[in-house]
Amino acid sequence: MSSDSRTPDREARFTALYEAGYPELIRFAQRRVDPGRAEDVVAESFLVAWRRIGEVPTQLGDARAWLFGIARNVILNARRGSRRRDALAIRLADVTTTATDGDADLIAQQVDLTAAWGRLPARQQEALALTVLDDLTAPRAAAVLGITPVAFRLRLSRARRALRSLLDHRDPRPARTPAGIPERQSR
């Protein structure tokens, strides 16, 4: 590292990263911590990014996942010592809909989804949030979590299955099973 850490290339690279990543990183943090704390998480994440600017991936999507990983670590470090459930809690994104007579089914579905989400283990919430709310591919989400893409896909598959199972009570149609595989009786 040179004696002058404020080279123009370094500053330009950081500025580009900040401008491209800030809006998504703030939303990422707001879903995981108290909204008043999200700005602090993002600021600390960009401080780490400045210090490690040489490690930032060159492709924007990879750099985005790298930033999410930094923010996730900032959040986990801030919550170390807290219960694991609190450390990994993810809130559903705010859904703004207006309630009218025609929206009763939509509101009921949102209530069911919120309840089902709360019953999912934190690891499954996080896998779903990284793909659905943060729009990361499996390899990039795996990088955020520090696991292999295969392990992430397995975790995501289990999370989707669990969420579907929790929401199935709304569907009056019986669940279909593949031919030749008997359905387990839970009674």
C-alpha positions as CSV (number, residue, x, y, z in Angstrom):
1,M,0.0,0.0,0.0
2,S,1.4,3.4,-0.9
3,S,2.0,6.0,1.8
4,D,-0.8,8.2,0.3
5,S,-4.0,6.3,0.8
6,R,-6.1,9.0,-0.8
7,T,-5.1,8.5,-4.4
8,P,-7.5,9.8,-7.1
9,D,-8.2,6.2,-8.4
10,R,-9.0,5.0,-4.9
11,E,-11.3,8.0,-4.3
12,A,-13.0,7.6,-7.7
13,R,-13.6,3.9,-7.1
14,F,-15.0,4.5,-3.7
15,T,-17.3,7.3,-5.0
16,A,-18.6,5.1,-7.7
17,L,-19.2,2.3,-5.2
18,Y,-21.0,4.6,-2.8
19,E,-23.2,6.2,-5.5
20,A,-24.2,2.8,-6.9
21,G,-24.6,0.9,-3.6
22,Y,-26.0,3.4,-1.1
23,P,-29.7,3.2,-1.9
24,E,-29.8,-0.6,-1.9
25,L,-27.6,-0.9,1.1
26,I,-29.8,1.4,3.2
27,R,-32.9,-0.7,2.3
28,F,-30.9,-3.8,3.1
29,A,-30.1,-2.4,6.5
30,Q,-33.6,-1.0,7.2
31,R,-35.1,-4.5,6.8
32,R,-32.7,-5.9,9.4
33,V,-32.4,-3.3,12.1
34,D,-34.4,-0.5,13.6
35,P,-34.8,2.1,10.8
36,G,-33.1,4.7,13.0
37,R,-30.0,2.5,13.2
38,A,-29.8,1.7,9.5
39,E,-27.9,4.8,8.6
40,D,-25.2,3.9,11.2
41,V,-24.9,0.4,9.8
42,V,-24.5,1.8,6.2
43,A,-21.9,4.4,7.4
44,E,-19.9,1.7,9.2
45,S,-20.2,-0.6,6.1
46,F,-18.8,2.1,3.8
47,L,-16.0,2.8,6.3
48,V,-15.0,-0.8,6.0
49,A,-15.4,-0.6,2.2
50,W,-13.0,2.4,2.1
51,R,-10.5,0.6,4.2
52,R,-10.8,-2.5,2.0
53,I,-11.4,-0.8,-1.4
54,G,-8.8,-3.0,-3.1
55,E,-10.8,-6.1,-2.3
56,V,-14.1,-4.8,-3.9
57,P,-15.1,-7.0,-6.8
58,T,-15.0,-5.2,-10.2
59,Q,-18.5,-6.3,-11.4
60,L,-21.3,-4.2,-9.9
61,G,-23.5,-7.2,-8.9
62,D,-20.6,-8.8,-7.1
63,A,-19.6,-5.5,-5.5
64,R,-23.2,-5.2,-4.3
65,A,-23.2,-8.6,-2.7
66,W,-19.8,-7.8,-1.1
67,L,-21.3,-4.7,0.4
68,F,-24.3,-6.6,1.7
69,G,-21.9,-9.1,3.3
70,I,-20.1,-6.2,5.0
71,A,-23.3,-4.7,6.2
72,R,-24.5,-8.1,7.5
73,N,-21.2,-8.5,9.4
74,V,-21.6,-5.0,10.9
75,I,-25.1,-5.8,12.0
76,L,-24.0,-9.2,13.5
77,N,-21.0,-7.5,15.3
78,A,-23.3,-4.9,16.8
79,R,-25.7,-7.5,18.1
80,R,-23.1,-10.0,19.4
81,G,-24.2,-11.3,22.7
82,S,-27.9,-10.9,21.9
83,R,-30.1,-13.8,21.4
84,R,-29.5,-15.4,18.0
85,R,-33.0,-14.9,16.9
86,D,-32.7,-11.1,17.5
87,A,-29.4,-11.0,15.7
88,L,-30.7,-12.4,12.5
89,A,-34.3,-11.1,12.5
90,I,-35.5,-9.7,9.2
91,R,-38.6,-7.6,8.9
92,L,-40.9,-7.9,5.9
93,A,-40.7,-4.9,3.7
94,D,-43.4,-2.4,4.4
95,V,-46.4,-3.1,2.3
96,T,-48.5,0.0,1.6
97,T,-52.0,-0.8,0.4
98,T,-55.2,0.9,1.0
99,A,-58.0,-1.2,2.6
100,T,-61.2,-1.2,0.6
101,D,-63.9,-3.8,0.3
102,G,-62.3,-5.4,-2.7
103,D,-59.0,-5.8,-0.9
104,A,-60.1,-8.1,1.9
105,D,-58.4,-11.1,0.3
106,L,-55.2,-9.2,-0.3
107,I,-55.2,-8.0,3.3
108,A,-55.9,-11.5,4.6
109,Q,-53.0,-12.9,2.5
110,Q,-50.7,-10.2,3.8
111,V,-51.7,-11.1,7.4
112,D,-51.1,-14.8,6.7
113,L,-47.7,-14.1,5.0
114,T,-46.6,-11.9,8.0
115,A,-47.7,-14.6,10.4
116,A,-46.0,-17.4,8.4
117,W,-42.8,-15.3,8.0
118,G,-42.6,-14.9,11.8
119,R,-42.8,-18.6,12.2
120,L,-39.9,-19.3,9.9
121,P,-36.5,-19.9,11.5
122,A,-34.2,-16.9,11.1
123,R,-31.9,-18.7,8.6
124,Q,-34.9,-19.4,6.3
125,Q,-36.1,-15.8,6.6
126,E,-32.6,-14.6,5.6
127,A,-32.4,-16.9,2.6
128,L,-35.7,-15.8,1.3
129,A,-35.0,-12.1,2.0
130,L,-31.7,-12.2,0.1
131,T,-33.3,-13.6,-3.0
132,V,-36.8,-12.0,-2.9
133,L,-36.2,-8.6,-1.1
134,D,-32.6,-8.0,-2.0
135,D,-32.8,-9.6,-5.5
136,L,-29.5,-11.5,-5.2
137,T,-28.6,-14.5,-7.2
138,A,-27.8,-17.7,-5.4
139,P,-24.0,-17.3,-5.8
140,R,-24.1,-13.7,-4.6
141,A,-26.4,-14.5,-1.7
142,A,-24.1,-17.4,-0.7
143,A,-21.2,-14.9,-0.7
144,V,-23.2,-12.7,1.7
145,L,-23.7,-15.6,4.1
146,G,-20.2,-17.1,3.6
147,I,-21.5,-20.4,2.3
148,T,-21.3,-22.3,-1.0
149,P,-23.9,-21.6,-3.7
150,V,-25.0,-25.3,-3.4
151,A,-25.6,-24.9,0.4
152,F,-27.5,-21.7,-0.2
153,R,-29.7,-23.2,-2.9
154,L,-30.5,-26.0,-0.4
155,R,-31.3,-23.5,2.3
156,L,-33.5,-21.5,0.0
157,S,-35.3,-24.6,-1.2
158,R,-36.1,-25.6,2.4
159,A,-37.2,-22.0,3.2
160,R,-39.6,-21.9,0.3
161,R,-41.0,-25.3,1.2
162,A,-41.5,-24.3,4.8
163,L,-43.2,-21.0,3.8
164,R,-45.4,-22.8,1.4
165,S,-46.3,-25.3,4.1
166,L,-47.2,-22.5,6.5
167,L,-49.4,-20.8,3.9
168,D,-51.1,-24.0,2.6
169,H,-53.8,-23.8,5.1
170,R,-55.4,-21.1,2.9
171,D,-55.6,-23.4,-0.1
172,P,-58.7,-25.6,0.0
173,R,-57.2,-27.9,-2.7
174,P,-55.3,-31.0,-1.3
175,A,-51.6,-30.9,-1.7
176,R,-50.3,-33.0,-4.6
177,T,-47.5,-35.5,-4.1
178,P,-45.4,-37.0,-6.9
179,A,-46.8,-40.3,-8.2
180,G,-45.7,-43.3,-6.3
181,I,-44.7,-41.5,-3.2
182,P,-47.2,-41.9,-0.4
183,E,-48.2,-38.9,1.5
184,R,-47.3,-38.9,5.2
185,Q,-50.3,-38.8,7.6
186,S,-49.8,-36.3,10.4
187,R,-52.7,-37.6,12.5
